Amino acid sequence: MNVADHIVQKLVDEGVEVLFTVPGEQMDALFGALARTDIRVVHTRHEQGAAFMAYGYARSTGRIGACAVISGPGVLNATAGLATAYSGDSRVLCIAGQIPTPMLDRRYGFPHELPDQLGVLRGVTGWAARVGTPDEVTAVLGEAFHRLRSGRPRPVAIEIPTDVFAAPVTAPAGWTDPPVSRAPDATAIEAAVAELAAARTPLIVVGSGARAATDQVTRLAERLRAPVTSNMGGRGVVSDEHELSVPLPVAHRLWAEADVVLAIGTRLMRPSVEWGLTGLRVIRVDLDPEEINRVAEPAVAVVADAALTVEALLSRLPDSPDDRSAWLSRLKEARAEFEADLARLAPQAELLRALRAALPADGFFVDELTQVGYVSRMGFAAWSPSTYVPATYQGALGCGFATALGVKVANPTRPVLSISGDGGFLYTAVELATAVRHRVNVVAVVFNDNNYANVSRSQLARNGETVGTDLHNPDFVAFAEAFGARGVRVETSDELTARIVEAFRRDDLPTVIELPVGDMPSPWSLIRLPRVR
């Protein structure tokens, strides 16, 4: 077996079913090995699309999303998707080609040469390594998949020079997975229980790290009678249909009055950095020991798996807390205040209701950097974890459509709805060719105002005029149809709901729905919230 054979066999052994890629001569040996397996190869039209698809695949399932790219421009094109997977806590494996070993670090100008490509990959992943010799392949693969399976979910990358790909493996180096503990420390649990038992106005904040603990977190919220909130990563961990689930702006209204905050699998960035922590007792639960003290040292730190930790808390907490009637009344009051503010964000709030009405309960919603997308973080109801697929803090304009294709490939029997602005959609709209070729029937809604609206608003506020924000767009209906997809134009929110529902009934081709829109009110007063303590 050569190195490529070993790589592909490891993919099979680890249950990788799909590889997103743009093929190149550097990786001919890899594709020769893939041809002898049942791994589905989804070849895309751009490496950025391949990496975003791998992110969508991983983010929506918790499984490994894999992509393969050539060196140099292929790697550089993939970095936005890898950075999004990093910020979105997603298990993505990137297999990167590399120039021949004799040419490495010579800077001769060899085709596809990139100075310190491994350093580039390390900057956008949790770990990256090179298979420098054929016999290193098993050890490098072993560590790569160990890191993908254990610890905080993060992308990893391996790069393989062209000559190493095709070289035979004669004496492979061994690899043994090191022991991993995900259980919480008993002393930390007792300290957390003491804090929660004494709390009078507790809040729970969840993030991506709590997505596998939805039942436990819901039961804990009910036990404590504590509101639960999330920015983007933990949307749906506690269903937004639950009376204790609140959007982030509601939690902000309660923040100054909270005495204990339990943060589970979340960076807690906005509350910690922007809202303030003075006088607040914080319990942080995170699998990543580097995250625990990122902003400030918490009152209690629990470095462990979220589900195991919350189960341990539930087993030790008293059955009934002290009276919470005043706190829950304040919650209702704060929710009413927020809903009044949200109603003033027209038409975004109305459009989000139309989208929610069209998307079945088991469907996926993929947001984007668009006026409707910003409001969706607080105004689109998420009913289960991982069904709200965020653009993450990376904020890569144009990530939405390609990400949605990866979500759909991973979940072929469930509906997937993507939203984009006209500016963002064209970043990866070329992947309509991929969607038609591979019959990936995503429904993509494009809100068209012929403008980079967010930038335009910012420039007007700062400079009194705009530069470079007006856009010339294609006819999006004709654009979709030119690829062989379906194109639809609608004018109202009711029509939008109807056309989405109709598109979901068809299972063979993607649909692009264009909705012309005008100026929308700024949502930022409900996103960038002021310090309150």
C-alpha positions as CSV (number, residue, x, y, z in Angstrom):
1,M,0.0,0.0,0.0
2,N,1.2,3.5,-0.8
3,V,0.5,6.6,1.4
4,A,-2.7,7.4,-0.5
5,D,-4.0,3.9,0.1
6,H,-3.3,4.3,3.9
7,I,-5.1,7.6,4.0
8,V,-8.2,6.4,2.2
9,Q,-8.3,3.2,4.3
10,K,-8.2,5.3,7.4
11,L,-11.1,7.4,6.1
12,V,-13.1,4.2,5.6
13,D,-12.1,2.8,9.0
14,E,-13.2,6.0,10.7
15,G,-16.5,6.1,9.0
16,V,-15.9,9.1,6.7
17,E,-18.5,8.8,4.0
18,V,-18.1,11.9,1.9
19,L,-15.1,13.9,0.7
20,F,-15.6,17.5,-0.7
21,T,-12.9,18.5,-3.1
22,V,-11.5,20.2,-6.1
23,P,-9.2,17.5,-7.7
24,G,-5.7,18.3,-8.8
25,E,-2.7,16.5,-10.3
26,Q,-0.9,16.7,-7.0
27,M,-3.4,14.3,-5.5
28,D,-3.9,11.8,-8.4
29,A,-2.7,8.9,-6.1
30,L,-5.4,9.9,-3.6
31,F,-8.2,9.8,-6.1
32,G,-6.9,6.5,-7.5
33,A,-7.3,5.1,-4.0
34,L,-10.8,6.7,-3.5
35,A,-12.0,5.1,-6.7
36,R,-11.7,1.7,-5.0
37,T,-14.0,2.7,-2.1
38,D,-17.6,3.7,-1.5
39,I,-16.6,7.1,-0.2
40,R,-18.8,9.7,-2.0
41,V,-16.7,12.3,-3.8
42,V,-18.5,15.6,-4.1
43,H,-16.4,17.7,-6.5
44,T,-17.0,21.4,-6.1
45,R,-16.2,24.4,-8.2
46,H,-14.0,26.2,-5.7
47,E,-12.0,25.1,-2.7
48,Q,-13.8,27.6,-0.5
49,G,-17.0,25.9,-1.3
50,A,-15.5,22.5,-0.5
51,A,-14.3,23.7,2.9
52,F,-17.6,25.4,3.8
53,M,-19.5,22.2,2.7
54,A,-17.2,20.1,5.1
55,Y,-18.1,22.6,7.8
56,G,-21.8,22.3,7.2
57,Y,-21.6,18.5,7.1
58,A,-19.7,18.5,10.4
59,R,-21.6,21.2,12.2
60,S,-25.0,19.7,11.5
61,T,-24.1,16.1,12.5
62,G,-21.2,16.1,14.9
63,R,-19.4,13.7,12.5
64,I,-16.2,14.4,10.6
65,G,-16.6,16.5,7.5
66,A,-13.7,16.0,5.1
67,C,-12.2,18.0,2.3
68,A,-9.2,17.7,0.1
69,V,-7.3,20.5,-1.7
70,I,-4.1,21.1,-3.6
71,S,-1.3,23.1,-2.2
72,G,-0.8,26.9,-2.6
73,P,-4.0,28.5,-4.0
74,G,-6.1,25.4,-3.0
75,V,-5.1,25.7,0.6
76,L,-5.5,29.5,0.6
77,N,-9.0,29.2,-0.9
78,A,-10.0,26.8,1.8
79,T,-8.9,28.8,4.7
80,A,-12.1,30.8,5.1
81,G,-14.0,27.5,5.5
82,L,-11.5,26.1,7.9
83,A,-11.5,29.2,10.0
84,T,-15.3,29.0,10.2
85,A,-15.1,25.4,11.3
86,Y,-12.6,26.5,13.9
87,S,-14.8,29.2,15.3
88,G,-17.8,26.9,14.9
89,D,-16.3,24.0,16.9
90,S,-16.6,21.5,14.1
91,R,-14.8,18.3,13.3
92,V,-13.3,19.0,9.8
93,L,-10.4,17.1,8.3
94,C,-8.5,18.9,5.5
95,I,-6.2,16.8,3.4
96,A,-3.8,19.2,1.6
97,G,-1.4,18.5,-1.2
98,Q,2.1,19.8,-1.1
99,I,4.9,20.3,-3.7
100,P,7.5,17.5,-4.0
101,T,9.8,17.0,-1.0
102,P,13.0,18.1,-2.8
103,M,11.4,21.5,-3.6
104,L,10.2,22.2,-0.1
105,D,11.4,25.5,1.4
106,R,13.6,26.3,-1.6
107,R,11.4,29.1,-2.9
108,Y,12.3,28.3,-6.5
109,G,8.8,29.3,-7.6
110,F,7.6,25.7,-8.1
111,P,4.0,25.5,-9.3
112,H,1.6,25.9,-6.3
113,E,4.4,26.6,-3.9
114,L,3.4,28.6,-0.8
115,P,5.9,29.7,1.8
116,D,5.2,28.0,5.1
117,Q,2.0,26.4,4.0
118,L,2.0,24.3,7.2
119,G,2.1,27.5,9.2
120,V,-0.9,28.8,7.3
121,L,-2.9,25.6,8.1
122,R,-1.9,25.7,11.7
123,G,-3.3,29.3,11.9
124,V,-6.8,28.2,11.0
125,T,-7.0,24.7,12.6
126,G,-6.6,23.2,16.0
127,W,-3.7,21.0,14.8
128,A,-1.8,20.5,11.5
129,A,1.1,18.2,10.5
130,R,3.0,17.0,7.5
131,V,3.5,13.5,6.4
132,G,7.2,14.0,5.7
133,T,8.1,10.4,4.9
134,P,5.9,7.5,3.8
135,D,6.3,5.6,7.1
136,E,5.0,8.6,9.1
137,V,1.6,8.3,7.6
138,T,0.0,6.0,10.1
139,A,1.2,8.0,13.1
140,V,0.1,11.3,11.6
141,L,-3.3,9.9,10.7
142,G,-3.6,8.4,14.2
143,E,-3.0,11.7,15.9
144,A,-5.2,13.6,13.5
145,F,-8.2,11.3,14.1
146,H,-7.5,11.2,17.9
147,R,-7.7,15.0,17.9
148,L,-10.9,14.9,15.8
149,R,-12.6,12.4,18.2
150,S,-11.5,13.8,21.6
151,G,-11.2,17.2,23.2
152,R,-12.8,20.3,21.9
153,P,-14.1,19.9,18.3
154,R,-11.8,21.7,15.9
155,P,-10.6,21.2,12.3
156,V,-7.3,19.5,11.7
157,A,-5.2,19.4,8.6
158,I,-2.5,17.1,7.2
159,E,-0.4,18.0,4.2
160,I,1.3,15.4,1.9
161,P,4.0,16.2,-0.7
162,T,3.2,14.8,-4.2
163,D,6.1,12.3,-4.1
164,V,5.0,11.0,-0.7
165,F,1.4,10.5,-1.7
166,A,2.4,7.8,-4.2
167,A,5.3,6.2,-2.2
168,P,5.0,2.7,-0.7
169,V,4.8,2.4,3.1
170,T,7.3,-0.2,4.3
171,A,7.7,0.2,8.0
172,P,4.8,2.3,9.3
173,A,5.4,4.1,12.6
174,G,2.9,3.1,15.3
175,W,0.3,5.2,17.1
176,T,-1.5,4.6,20.4
177,D,-4.3,6.9,21.4
178,P,-3.4,8.6,24.8
179,P,-5.9,8.3,27.6
180,V,-8.6,10.9,27.7
181,S,-10.7,11.9,30.6
182,R,-14.0,13.8,30.0
183,A,-15.5,13.3,33.5
184,P,-15.8,16.3,35.9
185,D,-13.7,16.6,39.1
186,A,-15.8,15.8,42.1
187,T,-14.5,18.8,44.1
188,A,-15.4,21.2,41.3
189,I,-18.9,19.6,41.1
190,E,-19.5,20.1,44.8
191,A,-18.4,23.8,44.5
192,A,-20.7,24.3,41.6
193,V,-23.6,22.7,43.4
194,A,-23.0,25.0,46.4
195,E,-23.1,28.1,44.2
196,L,-26.3,27.0,42.4
197,A,-28.1,25.9,45.5
198,A,-27.4,29.4,47.0
199,A,-28.4,31.3,43.9
200,R,-31.6,33.4,43.9
201,T,-31.5,34.7,40.4
202,P,-29.5,32.2,38.3
203,L,-28.9,32.3,34.5
204,I,-27.6,29.6,32.2
205,V,-25.7,30.4,29.1
206,V,-25.0,27.6,26.6
207,G,-22.8,27.3,23.5
208,S,-21.6,24.8,21.0
209,G,-20.1,22.6,23.6
210,A,-23.6,21.9,25.1
211,R,-25.2,20.6,21.9
212,A,-24.9,17.0,23.0
213,A,-26.4,17.8,26.4
214,T,-29.8,19.1,25.4
215,D,-31.8,16.7,27.7
216,Q,-29.5,17.3,30.7
217,V,-29.5,21.1,30.3
218,T,-33.2,21.3,29.9
219,R,-33.7,19.2,33.0
220,L,-31.3,21.4,34.9
221,A,-33.0,24.6,33.8
222,E,-36.3,23.2,35.0
223,R,-34.8,22.1,38.3
224,L,-33.3,25.5,38.9
225,R,-36.1,27.4,37.2
226,A,-33.4,29.4,35.5
227,P,-33.6,31.1,32.1
228,V,-31.3,29.7,29.4
229,T,-29.8,31.7,26.6
230,S,-27.3,31.4,23.8
231,N,-25.7,33.7,21.2
232,M,-25.4,31.5,18.1
233,G,-23.6,28.2,19.0
234,G,-26.0,26.9,21.5
235,R,-29.2,27.8,19.7
236,G,-31.8,25.0,20.2
237,V,-30.0,23.3,23.1
238,V,-33.1,24.2,25.0
239,S,-35.9,24.5,22.5
240,D,-37.1,28.0,21.9
241,E,-40.6,26.6,22.5
242,H,-39.6,26.1,26.2
243,E,-40.7,28.9,28.5
244,L,-37.2,29.2,30.0
245,S,-35.4,29.6,26.7
246,V,-34.7,33.3,26.0
247,P,-32.9,35.2,23.3
248,L,-29.6,36.9,24.2
249,P,-31.2,40.4,24.5
250,V,-33.6,39.1,27.1
251,A,-30.7,37.7,29.0
252,H,-29.0,41.1,28.8
253,R,-32.0,42.7,30.5
254,L,-31.6,40.1,33.3
255,W,-27.8,40.2,33.5
256,A,-27.5,43.1,36.0
257,E,-29.9,41.2,38.4
258,A,-28.4,37.8,38.1
259,D,-26.3,36.5,41.0
260,V,-25.0,33.2,39.5
261,V,-24.3,32.4,35.8
262,L,-23.7,28.8,34.7
263,A,-21.8,28.9,31.4
264,I,-21.8,25.5,29.6
265,G,-19.6,25.0,26.6
266,T,-19.6,28.6,25.6
267,R,-16.9,31.3,25.1
268,L,-19.2,33.6,27.0
269,M,-17.6,36.4,24.9
270,R,-20.4,39.0,24.7
271,P,-21.5,38.8,28.3
272,S,-18.0,38.7,29.6
273,V,-16.4,41.3,27.4
274,E,-19.3,43.7,26.7
275,W,-21.9,43.3,29.5
276,G,-19.5,43.0,32.5
277,L,-18.8,40.5,35.3
278,T,-18.5,42.8,38.3
279,G,-20.1,41.1,41.4
280,L,-21.2,38.1,39.4
281,R,-20.5,34.5,40.4
282,V,-19.6,32.5,37.3
283,I,-19.4,28.7,36.9
284,R,-17.7,27.7,33.7
285,V,-18.0,24.2,32.2
286,D,-15.8,23.6,29.2
287,L,-13.9,20.7,27.7
288,D,-11.1,23.1,26.7
289,P,-8.9,24.1,29.6
290,E,-7.5,27.1,27.7
291,E,-11.0,28.6,27.5
292,I,-11.9,28.5,31.2
293,N,-9.9,31.6,32.2
294,R,-10.0,33.4,28.8
295,V,-11.5,36.6,30.1
296,A,-11.6,36.3,33.8
297,E,-11.1,33.5,36.4
298,P,-14.5,32.0,37.2
299,A,-15.8,31.3,40.7
300,V,-15.8,27.6,39.8
301,A,-14.1,26.0,36.8
302,V,-15.1,22.5,35.6
303,V,-13.0,21.2,32.7
304,A,-15.1,18.3,31.5
305,D,-17.7,17.1,29.1
306,A,-21.0,19.1,29.3
307,A,-23.4,16.2,29.5
308,L,-21.4,14.4,32.1
309,T,-21.0,17.6,34.2
310,V,-24.7,18.5,34.1
311,E,-25.7,14.9,35.0
312,A,-23.4,15.2,38.0
313,L,-25.0,18.5,39.0
314,L,-28.5,17.1,38.7
315,S,-27.6,14.1,40.9
316,R,-26.5,16.5,43.7
317,L,-28.7,19.5,43.5
318,P,-31.8,19.7,45.8
319,D,-35.1,18.9,44.1
320,S,-36.7,22.3,44.6
321,P,-35.0,25.7,44.8
322,D,-36.3,28.6,46.9
323,D,-39.2,30.6,45.5
324,R,-38.4,31.9,42.0
325,S,-41.7,33.6,41.3
326,A,-40.2,37.1,41.3
327,W,-37.3,36.1,39.1
328,L,-39.7,34.4,36.6
329,S,-41.9,37.4,36.6
330,R,-38.9,39.5,35.7
331,L,-38.2,37.1,32.9
332,K,-41.7,37.6,31.5
333,E,-41.3,41.3,31.7
334,A,-37.9,41.3,30.0
335,R,-39.3,39.0,27.2
336,A,-42.2,41.4,26.6
337,E,-39.8,44.3,26.4
338,F,-37.7,42.5,23.9
339,E,-40.6,41.4,21.7
340,A,-41.7,45.0,21.5
341,D,-38.2,46.0,20.3
342,L,-38.1,43.0,17.8
343,A,-41.5,44.0,16.3
344,R,-39.9,47.4,15.3
345,L,-37.4,45.5,13.1
346,A,-39.7,45.4,10.1
347,P,-39.5,43.6,7.7
348,Q,-36.9,41.3,9.2
349,A,-39.1,40.0,12.0
350,E,-41.9,39.3,9.6
351,L,-39.7,37.6,7.1
352,L,-38.2,35.4,9.9
353,R,-41.8,34.3,10.9
354,A,-42.4,33.5,7.2
355,L,-39.2,31.4,7.1
356,R,-40.0,29.6,10.3
357,A,-43.5,28.8,9.1
358,A,-42.1,27.2,6.0
359,L,-39.4,25.1,7.6
360,P,-40.5,21.8,9.1
361,A,-39.6,21.0,12.7
362,D,-36.7,18.7,11.7
363,G,-35.3,21.2,9.1
364,F,-32.0,23.0,9.2
365,F,-31.7,26.8,9.0
366,V,-28.4,28.2,7.7
367,D,-27.8,31.8,8.5
368,E,-25.6,34.4,6.8
369,L,-24.2,37.9,7.1
370,T,-27.4,39.6,5.9
371,Q,-29.9,41.9,7.5
372,V,-32.4,39.1,8.0
373,G,-29.5,36.8,9.2
374,Y,-28.4,39.2,11.9
375,V,-31.9,39.3,13.4
376,S,-32.2,35.5,13.0
377,R,-29.7,35.2,15.9
378,M,-32.5,36.3,18.2
379,G,-35.7,36.2,16.1
380,F,-35.6,32.8,14.5
381,A,-36.9,30.0,16.8
382,A,-34.6,27.1,17.0
383,W,-36.3,23.9,18.3
384,S,-33.4,21.5,18.6
385,P,-29.6,21.6,18.7
386,S,-27.5,21.9,15.5
387,T,-30.5,22.8,13.4
388,Y,-29.5,26.4,13.5
389,V,-26.2,26.5,11.6
390,P,-24.4,29.8,12.2
391,A,-21.9,31.8,10.3
392,T,-20.0,31.9,13.6
393,Y,-18.0,34.8,14.9
394,Q,-15.7,34.4,11.9
395,G,-18.3,36.3,9.9
396,A,-17.2,35.1,6.5
397,L,-19.5,36.8,4.0
398,G,-20.8,34.3,1.5
399,C,-20.5,31.2,3.7
400,G,-24.2,30.4,3.8
401,F,-25.0,28.7,0.5
402,A,-22.0,26.4,0.3
403,T,-22.4,25.5,4.0
404,A,-26.0,24.6,3.4
405,L,-25.0,22.2,0.6
406,G,-22.8,20.4,3.1
407,V,-25.6,20.3,5.6
408,K,-27.9,18.7,3.0
409,V,-25.4,16.2,1.8
410,A,-25.1,15.1,5.5
411,N,-28.8,15.1,6.0
412,P,-30.4,14.1,2.7
413,T,-33.9,13.3,4.0
414,R,-34.3,16.6,6.0
415,P,-35.1,20.0,4.6
416,V,-32.4,22.6,4.5
417,L,-33.1,26.4,4.2
418,S,-30.3,28.8,3.4
419,I,-30.6,32.6,3.6
420,S,-28.3,35.1,2.0
421,G,-28.1,38.7,0.9
422,D,-27.4,39.5,-2.7
423,G,-23.8,40.5,-1.8
424,G,-23.0,37.3,0.1
425,F,-24.8,34.8,-2.2
426,L,-22.6,35.5,-5.2
427,Y,-19.5,34.5,-3.2
428,T,-20.3,30.8,-3.5
429,A,-23.3,30.9,-6.0
430,V,-21.1,29.0,-8.5
431,E,-21.7,26.0,-6.3
432,L,-25.1,25.8,-7.9
433,A,-23.3,23.8,-10.5
434,T,-22.2,21.4,-7.7
435,A,-25.8,21.3,-6.3
436,V,-27.3,20.4,-9.7
437,R,-24.5,17.9,-10.6
438,H,-24.9,16.1,-7.3
439,R,-28.7,16.7,-6.9
440,V,-28.4,18.6,-3.6
441,N,-31.8,20.1,-3.2
442,V,-31.2,23.0,-0.8
443,V,-33.7,25.9,-0.9
444,A,-31.8,29.2,-1.0
445,V,-33.5,32.5,-0.3
446,V,-31.7,35.6,-1.6
447,F,-32.8,39.0,-0.2
448,N,-31.8,41.5,-2.9
449,D,-31.3,45.2,-2.2
450,N,-28.5,45.7,-4.7
451,N,-26.3,46.8,-1.9
452,Y,-23.8,45.8,0.8
453,A,-26.4,47.2,3.2
454,N,-24.6,46.8,6.5
455,V,-21.5,48.5,5.2
456,S,-23.6,51.2,3.5
457,R,-25.3,52.0,6.8
458,S,-22.0,52.1,8.7
459,Q,-20.4,54.4,6.1
460,L,-23.4,56.8,6.1
461,A,-23.3,57.0,9.9
462,R,-19.6,57.7,10.0
463,N,-18.9,59.6,6.8
464,G,-22.2,60.9,5.5
465,E,-21.7,59.1,2.2
466,T,-21.0,55.7,0.8
467,V,-18.2,54.3,-1.4
468,G,-18.2,50.9,-3.0
469,T,-21.4,49.6,-1.5
470,D,-23.8,49.7,-4.5
471,L,-24.1,46.4,-6.4
472,H,-24.9,45.3,-9.9
473,N,-26.6,42.0,-9.7
474,P,-27.8,39.4,-12.2
475,D,-31.4,38.3,-12.6
476,F,-31.2,35.7,-9.9
477,V,-34.0,33.7,-11.3
478,A,-32.4,33.5,-14.7
479,F,-29.0,32.9,-13.0
480,A,-30.3,29.8,-11.2
481,E,-32.0,28.5,-14.2
482,A,-28.8,28.9,-16.3
483,F,-27.3,26.3,-14.0
484,G,-30.3,24.0,-14.3
485,A,-31.6,24.8,-10.9
486,R,-35.1,26.3,-10.2
487,G,-35.4,30.1,-9.9
488,V,-38.4,31.8,-8.3
489,R,-39.1,35.5,-7.5
490,V,-41.5,36.5,-4.8
491,E,-42.7,39.9,-3.5
492,T,-44.4,39.2,-0.1
493,S,-43.7,37.2,3.1
494,D,-46.8,35.0,2.5
495,E,-45.6,34.2,-1.0
496,L,-42.2,33.4,0.4
497,T,-43.6,30.8,2.8
498,A,-45.7,29.2,0.0
499,R,-42.8,29.0,-2.4
500,I,-40.4,27.5,0.2
501,V,-43.0,24.9,1.1
502,E,-43.5,24.1,-2.5
503,A,-39.7,23.8,-3.1
504,F,-39.4,21.4,-0.2
505,R,-41.8,19.0,-1.8
506,R,-39.4,18.5,-4.7
507,D,-36.4,16.4,-4.0
508,D,-34.2,16.5,-7.1
509,L,-32.9,20.1,-7.7
510,P,-31.9,23.2,-5.7
511,T,-34.2,26.2,-5.7
512,V,-33.2,29.8,-5.5
513,I,-35.9,32.2,-4.3
514,E,-35.2,35.9,-4.8
515,L,-37.1,38.5,-2.7
516,P,-36.4,42.1,-3.6
517,V,-36.2,44.2,-0.5
518,G,-35.5,47.9,0.4
519,D,-33.8,49.6,3.3
520,M,-34.1,47.8,6.7
521,P,-33.8,49.2,10.2
522,S,-30.5,48.5,12.0
523,P,-30.6,45.5,14.3
524,W,-27.3,46.4,16.1
525,S,-28.9,48.0,19.1
526,L,-30.2,44.5,20.0
527,I,-26.8,42.8,19.2
528,R,-24.1,45.0,20.6
529,L,-25.6,45.5,24.0
530,P,-24.1,47.9,26.6
531,R,-22.2,47.1,29.9
532,V,-24.6,46.7,32.8
533,R,-22.3,45.6,35.6
